[in-house]
Amino acid sequence: MSNSTKIGKVYLVGGGPGDPELLTMKAHRVLGIADAVVYDRLVSDSVLDLVPAGAARFFVGKQTNNHTMPQEEINALLVNLALSGHMVVRLKGGDPYVFGRGSEEAIELIKSEVPFEVIPGITAAAGAAASIGVPLTHRGMATGVRFVTGHCRADVPLDMDWKSLADPNTTLVVYMGLANMGQISANLMAAGLDGATPVMAVSKATMPDQQTCKATLATLVDTVNARKLKSPALIIIGQVAGLADIIGPEMIAKKGSDDGEIIRSIASA
Ligand SMILES: C[S@@+](CC[C@H](N)C(=O)[O-])C[C@H]1O[C@@H](n2cnc3c(N)ncnc32)[C@H](O)[C@@H]1O
């Protein structure tokens, strides 16, 4: 870099779960001034449509063949782009700090003395919750919510504290859990969680081709396989999943249902 090159800046931006209207105003603003955008496969096409025509685009994740640019190369790309003066938006699905490796990139940027800013996004769990009518907490049903990853190496079983996770008064949201649904449901039931516990699986939440799948812990695998749910998908486990029957989109759209009817249903749930 010549002495006269002004260092740019990296924005680690949450692109939300898919619907572009769920971007924050800040994310929308910095996308508009970016001259380089580094994005991966979870960023929806409609969010990418907001990238200025003149900005250079760097796609660093490809779902087919599981070919993804190694994290070290992504880090180096961000650093090099900023050091050569670019305003870089590193666009990630959901929130950069929820299973997004945003913090690994932040550490590298700090080490390389590159200015950066984190702009949060709506994480998939929050987007899905609103979209399918499943609150993540609900008084009397779930006093808390836990986000866990269901991903592990193919040859290694999931290593989780199943006893602690099998809590009927807490909602469990499993990211990246589709491939290991069998292990997850079997371990939770073995640890004492009732097989009748409601579960909602949701694929491509907030996108036009969103798919949902209603099951119980015991029927999860068969139900999701029968529906051929596609990635990316989330699994929401807990009593709150049953509330979709009361405040889900079908109920909201249902002809003849008025606010009073919905409120009475919730009160008696
Ligand atoms: C690497 S994690 C990234 C999570 C992201 N940073 C977030 O905050 O939502 C990828 C996983 O997020 C979940 N995910 C992301 N977007 C989703 C969507 N629109 N619908 C359902 N699940 C989604 C899936 O479980 C997917 O396998």
The ligand as an SDF file (V2000), in Angstrom:
LIG
                    3D

 27 29  0  0  0  0  0  0  0  0999 V2000
  -24.1320  -20.6620    9.8170 C   0  0  0  0  0  0  0  0  0  0  0  0
  -25.6940  -20.4590   10.5570 S   0  0  0  0  0  0  0  0  0  0  0  0
  -25.8670  -18.7230   10.3820 C   0  0  0  0  0  0  0  0  0  0  0  0
  -26.9020  -18.1230   11.2960 C   0  0  0  0  0  0  0  0  0  0  0  0
  -27.0970  -16.6440   11.0630 C   0  0  0  0  0  0  0  0  0  0  0  0
  -25.9070  -15.9040   11.3820 N   0  0  0  0  0  0  0  0  0  0  0  0
  -28.2740  -16.1010   11.8510 C   0  0  0  0  0  0  0  0  0  0  0  0
  -28.0800  -15.2900   12.7570 O   0  0  0  0  0  0  0  0  0  0  0  0
  -29.4100  -16.4840   11.5410 O   0  0  0  0  0  0  0  0  0  0  0  0
  -26.7210  -21.1160    9.3110 C   0  0  0  0  0  0  0  0  0  0  0  0
  -28.0190  -21.6800    9.8510 C   0  0  0  0  0  0  0  0  0  0  0  0
  -28.9120  -20.6430   10.2040 O   0  0  0  0  0  0  0  0  0  0  0  0
  -30.2360  -21.0830   10.0040 C   0  0  0  0  0  0  0  0  0  0  0  0
  -30.8830  -20.1690    9.0380 N   0  0  0  0  0  0  0  0  0  0  0  0
  -30.3410  -19.0840    8.4800 C   0  0  0  0  0  0  0  0  0  0  0  0
  -31.2360  -18.4460    7.7050 N   0  0  0  0  0  0  0  0  0  0  0  0
  -32.3750  -19.1680    7.7900 C   0  0  0  0  0  0  0  0  0  0  0  0
  -33.6870  -19.0260    7.2400 C   0  0  0  0  0  0  0  0  0  0  0  0
  -34.0010  -18.0170    6.4500 N   0  0  0  0  0  0  0  0  0  0  0  0
  -34.6050  -19.9600    7.5620 N   0  0  0  0  0  0  0  0  0  0  0  0
  -34.3230  -20.9770    8.3900 C   0  0  0  0  0  0  0  0  0  0  0  0
  -33.1130  -21.1580    8.9470 N   0  0  0  0  0  0  0  0  0  0  0  0
  -32.1580  -20.2610    8.6500 C   0  0  0  0  0  0  0  0  0  0  0  0
  -30.1660  -22.5030    9.5010 C   0  0  0  0  0  0  0  0  0  0  0  0
  -30.2290  -23.3700   10.6080 O   0  0  0  0  0  0  0  0  0  0  0  0
  -28.8060  -22.5170    8.8620 C   0  0  0  0  0  0  0  0  0  0  0  0
  -28.3050  -23.8260    8.7490 O   0  0  0  0  0  0  0  0  0  0  0  0
  1  2  1  0
  2  3  1  0
  2 10  1  0
  3  4  1  0
  4  5  1  0
  5  6  1  0
  5  7  1  0
  7  8  2  0
  7  9  1  0
 10 11  1  0
 11 12  1  0
 11 26  1  0
 12 13  1  0
 13 14  1  0
 13 24  1  0
 14 15  1  0
 14 23  1  0
 15 16  2  0
 16 17  1  0
 17 18  1  0
 17 23  2  0
 18 19  1  0
 18 20  2  0
 20 21  1  0
 21 22  2  0
 22 23  1  0
 24 25  1  0
 24 26  1  0
 26 27  1  0
M  CHG  2   2   1   9  -1
M  END
$$$$
